[in-house]
Amino acid sequence: MDLEKHPAAPAPAPAELRASDADRDRIAQILSDALAEGRLTAEEHSDRLDSLYALKTVGELEVLVRDLPAPGGVHAPPAYPGHGAPAGGPAETIVAVCSSSARKGRWRPGAHSRAISVMGDINLDLTEAVFEQQVTEINVTCILGNVEVVVPENVTLRGYGSGVLGNFEVRGEGRGETDPQAPVVIVRGFALLGNIEARPKRGAFLVDLARKLRKRLDG
């Protein structure tokens, strides 16, 4: 008996695929490079970054950077001002299980960090941190615990997250949008019966950026 042959369903075009975390990281890096090169204003960078985590497909993400050069091209941006070490690298994971963990002082947060709290407390104090990249992203999972992220006033702070019988709160943005070279700290998280809070610390400033702003005002 002859079997009727049916053509296989076509694979979805890449533009129709659901965006992954890696896709969003790639687009965020292109936007960061464009901001550092002066191709985007601080306001344009902020608007596109806000859209980045709301869009669903690869094609929608690509629209955000269709007028920008691909990374690694002839217009590759310089390293983050004042620091020669390359951005990126493996993600650091900070874990607190029925315990506490903290990062503070002159530490160097990577481009991507993870914080996992299970009935524990985590404090990430970035007020004296050395930023080696434009965008620093912290992914937080908090279950029956507490995670606090504190940044300098002159660093832009953004949050994308939710809580179930818990709390996810970003208490305002820093003033980094006033300088196109200002670092951006993104906190993405999920709290289950726990608390995630990110906020600028009043009176604390990123020293290198503060000096640059003072020079501009004096000049």
C-alpha positions in Angstrom: 0.0 0.0 0.0 1.4 3.4 -1.0 1.8 5.8 1.9 0.9 9.3 1.2 3.9 11.5 1.8 3.4 14.8 3.7 6.1 17.4 3.6 7.7 18.1 6.9 6.6 21.2 8.7 9.1 24.0 8.0 11.3 25.0 10.9 10.5 28.4 12.2 12.6 31.2 10.9 15.2 32.4 13.4 13.4 35.7 13.7 10.3 33.8 15.0 12.2 31.9 17.7 11.6 32.7 21.3 14.5 34.7 22.6 16.8 33.1 25.1 18.9 34.7 27.9 21.9 34.4 25.6 20.1 36.3 22.9 19.2 39.1 25.3 22.8 39.2 26.6 24.1 39.6 23.1 21.7 42.5 22.3 22.5 44.1 25.7 26.2 44.1 24.8 25.6 45.7 21.4 23.6 48.4 23.1 26.3 48.9 25.7 29.0 49.2 23.0 26.8 51.7 21.1 26.4 53.8 24.2 30.1 53.8 25.0 30.9 54.8 21.4 28.4 57.7 21.4 26.1 56.1 18.8 23.2 56.1 21.3 22.3 58.8 23.8 21.8 57.8 27.4 18.0 58.2 26.9 18.0 56.0 23.8 20.0 53.4 25.5 17.6 53.4 28.5 14.6 53.1 26.3 16.0 50.2 24.3 17.2 48.4 27.4 13.8 48.6 28.9 12.3 47.1 25.8 14.9 44.3 25.7 13.3 42.3 28.6 9.8 42.9 27.4 10.2 41.5 23.8 9.7 37.8 23.2 11.3 36.8 19.9 14.7 37.0 18.3 13.4 39.1 15.5 11.9 41.7 17.9 15.3 41.9 19.6 17.1 42.4 16.4 15.0 45.5 15.6 16.6 47.2 18.6 20.1 47.0 17.1 19.4 47.0 13.3 20.9 50.5 13.0 24.0 49.5 15.1 27.2 47.7 14.1 27.7 44.1 15.1 30.1 43.4 17.9 33.7 42.7 16.9 33.5 44.8 13.8 35.8 47.6 12.7 34.2 50.0 15.2 34.7 47.8 18.3 34.5 50.0 21.4 37.4 50.5 23.7 37.5 48.9 27.1 35.6 50.5 29.9 37.3 53.8 30.8 40.0 53.4 33.5 40.2 49.6 33.5 42.1 47.5 31.1 40.7 44.1 32.0 38.3 42.5 29.6 34.6 42.4 30.4 32.7 39.2 30.7 34.1 35.9 31.8 32.4 33.1 33.8 29.5 34.2 36.0 30.2 34.3 39.7 27.6 32.5 41.9 27.0 33.7 45.4 25.0 31.2 47.5 23.5 31.4 51.0 21.6 28.3 52.3 20.6 28.8 55.9 23.5 31.2 56.1 24.7 34.6 55.0 27.0 35.8 52.2 28.2 39.2 51.2 30.3 41.1 48.7 31.5 44.5 49.6 34.5 46.9 49.4 36.7 47.1 46.4 35.5 44.0 44.6 35.1 43.4 40.9 31.7 42.2 39.9 31.6 40.4 36.6 29.3 41.2 33.7 27.0 38.4 34.9 26.6 37.2 38.5 24.1 34.9 40.2 22.8 35.2 43.7 20.9 32.2 45.2 19.4 32.5 48.7 17.5 29.7 50.4 16.6 30.7 53.9 19.7 32.8 53.9 20.8 36.5 53.5 22.9 37.9 50.7 24.2 41.5 50.6 25.8 42.8 47.4 27.3 46.2 48.1 28.5 47.8 44.9 29.2 51.3 46.4 33.0 50.7 46.3 33.0 48.2 43.5 35.4 48.4 40.5 33.3 48.1 37.3 35.1 46.6 34.3 32.2 46.7 31.9 29.3 49.1 31.1 26.5 46.7 31.9 26.5 44.5 35.0 23.7 42.0 35.4 22.8 40.2 38.6 20.3 37.3 38.4 18.7 36.6 41.8 16.7 33.6 43.1 15.4 34.0 46.6 13.4 31.4 48.5 12.5 32.2 52.1 15.4 34.5 52.3 16.6 38.0 51.7 18.8 39.6 49.0 19.9 43.2 49.1 21.7 45.0 46.3 23.1 48.5 46.9 24.7 50.7 44.2 26.2 54.2 44.1 23.9 57.1 43.4 25.6 57.9 40.1 25.1 54.4 38.7 21.9 53.6 36.7 19.9 50.8 38.4 17.2 48.8 36.6 15.1 45.9 37.8 13.1 43.1 36.1 11.5 40.5 38.4 8.5 39.3 40.4 7.6 37.7 43.7 5.1 35.0 44.8 4.1 35.6 48.4 7.3 37.6 48.4 8.8 40.9 47.4 10.8 42.2 44.4 11.5 45.9 44.7 13.9 48.3 42.9 13.8 51.6 44.8 14.4 54.1 42.1 17.2 54.6 39.6 20.6 56.1 40.1 21.8 59.2 38.2 24.1 57.4 35.8 21.9 58.4 32.8 23.5 61.9 33.1 26.8 60.5 31.8 26.9 58.1 28.7 29.9 56.3 30.3 28.1 55.5 33.5 27.7 51.8 34.5 24.3 50.2 34.4 23.3 47.6 37.0 20.5 45.3 36.0 18.9 43.1 38.7 16.7 40.3 37.4 15.0 38.1 40.0 12.3 35.9 41.4 11.3 35.8 45.1 9.3 33.0 46.6 8.3 33.8 50.2 11.4 36.0 50.2 12.6 39.5 49.7 14.7 41.0 46.9 15.6 44.7 47.2 17.8 46.9 45.1 18.5 50.5 45.8 21.0 53.4 45.4 22.8 54.4 48.6 22.3 58.0 49.3 25.6 59.9 49.5 27.6 57.1 47.9 29.2 57.8 44.5 31.3 55.8 42.1 34.6 57.7 42.5 35.9 57.5 38.9 32.5 58.7 37.5 32.2 61.4 40.2 35.6 62.9 39.2 34.6 62.9 35.6 31.3 64.8 36.3 33.1 67.3 38.4 35.6 68.0 35.6 32.8 68.6 33.2 31.1 71.0 35.6 34.3 72.9 36.2 35.1 73.0 32.5 
